[in-house]
Amino acid sequence: MAIYEGAGVALVTPFTNTGEVNYKKLEELLEYQIAGGTDAIISCGTTGESSTMTHEEHLEVVRFSCQVVNGRIPVIAGAGSNSTREAVHLSEESEKAGADGLLLVTPYYNKATQNGLLRHYKEIAAAVKIPILLYHIPGRTGVTMTPATMATLCNEVPNIVGVKEASGNFSAMAEMMNLADGTIDLYSGNDDQIVPLMSLGGKGVISVMANAAPQQTHDICQAFLDGDIKKSCELQLKAIPLINALFCEVNPIPVKAAMNLMGMEVGPLRLPLTEMEPQNQERLARVMKAYGIL
C-alpha cells in the first residue's frame, strides 16, 4: 500500500527573525495543512531548507512534526545526503522520531555511478524498516538515475516503494513504470506536471504550491483519483500562473514570500538564499490575488 495518495506538502521551515527554527509557527503550519486537506507532510526537504540546517535542527524538526501530527496523516522525513553514512544516520534517527516514511535525494556533488546509487540506497534501506521514496531531481543534484536503476531498487528492495520524480522527462518515467510493473508509487515533484504524471499511474504530488494553497492542490489530485480527469485538468491549468510565479526564483524563495504575503509570518530564509526581488514579489502578489489566495 502507498504511503499516501494525493497531495503531500513539501513544508517550509519557519524561522524567527534571528534565524532560529520557529516551533510555534511550525505547529501552526502543520495544523493549517491538515485543516486544508493535505494528505501527507514532507518535513526537511529542499523546500524546508534542510541544506542549511544542522543535523540536530533537522532531526528536531522531524520529531516535532511527528508529535504535532500524531498519526493524523503520514509524515515523511527528508533524510538524503551525498554521504551514505550521513544518510543512514538521518534515516535511522527519523525512524526513531516516528516518521512514517523517508524521502532520499540522490547523492549530489560527488555524482555516483548507477552502481554507486544502487549501493547507496540499498545500504540505507537495510538500516531502517519504514518505507523509502527515492527523489530524482537532476537539475539540483547533477545526478540522473536511469529508469532501470529506479525500477531495480523498487523491485528488489522491499522498503523502497516509490519515486518523487522532478526530472520532467516523461519518456523516462514511462519506461521506468513499464520496467517496474506496478512496484513503484510515483509522485510528481513538479506542481505543473501533476495531471500528466498521474496519467502514467502516479499517486499524487509532493508539492511546493500546497504550502500556500493546500486545498487547491489536494483537489487537483483528488479529482483525478475520483476519475474526474476533466476537472483535475481544469484545476491544474488554473494553477499554472501561480506555479510559474512560485518558481520564478529558486525554491523556496517565492513560496516563503507568498506565505508572508498571506500573513503566515514564516520568517526569513537562511543564506545563501535571499529575499525575493521586489519586481518578482509584485508579480507574485498579483497572481495570488487572481488565484484567490490573497
Secondary structure as GFF3:
##gff-version 3
##sequence-region A 1 294
A	DSSP	beta_strand	6	10	.	.	.	ID=ss1
A	DSSP	alpha_helix	23	35	.	.	.	ID=ss2
A	DSSP	beta_strand	40	43	.	.	.	ID=ss3
A	DSSP	three_ten_helix	50	52	.	.	.	ID=ss4
A	DSSP	alpha_helix	55	69	.	.	.	ID=ss5
A	DSSP	beta_strand	75	78	.	.	.	ID=ss6
A	DSSP	alpha_helix	84	97	.	.	.	ID=ss7
A	DSSP	beta_strand	101	105	.	.	.	ID=ss8
A	DSSP	alpha_helix	114	127	.	.	.	ID=ss9
A	DSSP	beta_strand	132	136	.	.	.	ID=ss10
A	DSSP	alpha_helix	138	141	.	.	.	ID=ss11
A	DSSP	alpha_helix	147	156	.	.	.	ID=ss12
A	DSSP	beta_strand	160	165	.	.	.	ID=ss13
A	DSSP	alpha_helix	170	180	.	.	.	ID=ss14
A	DSSP	beta_strand	185	188	.	.	.	ID=ss15
A	DSSP	three_ten_helix	191	193	.	.	.	ID=ss16
A	DSSP	alpha_helix	194	198	.	.	.	ID=ss17
A	DSSP	beta_strand	204	207	.	.	.	ID=ss18
A	DSSP	three_ten_helix	209	211	.	.	.	ID=ss19
A	DSSP	alpha_helix	214	225	.	.	.	ID=ss20
A	DSSP	alpha_helix	229	238	.	.	.	ID=ss21
A	DSSP	alpha_helix	240	246	.	.	.	ID=ss22
A	DSSP	alpha_helix	253	261	.	.	.	ID=ss23
A	DSSP	alpha_helix	278	291	.	.	.	ID=ss24
###
